């Protein structure tokens, strides 16, 4: 089995449709398995919030 990492832009209908098809195939369990890892997205969001001044970096929280 080969492992393939996809990033799907679900802001448009084609991306939502593609993700829906992949999820349907995964329900059957025949040849598609989904391993969800949100760590990268969480890190990007946290960095954006820090840059925007919404949250403080960890080293500044304990000052």
Secondary structure, DSSP 8 states (H G I E B T S, - for coil): ---------TTSHHHHHHHHHHHHHHHHTSS-------HHHHHHHHHHHHHTTSS--HHHHT-
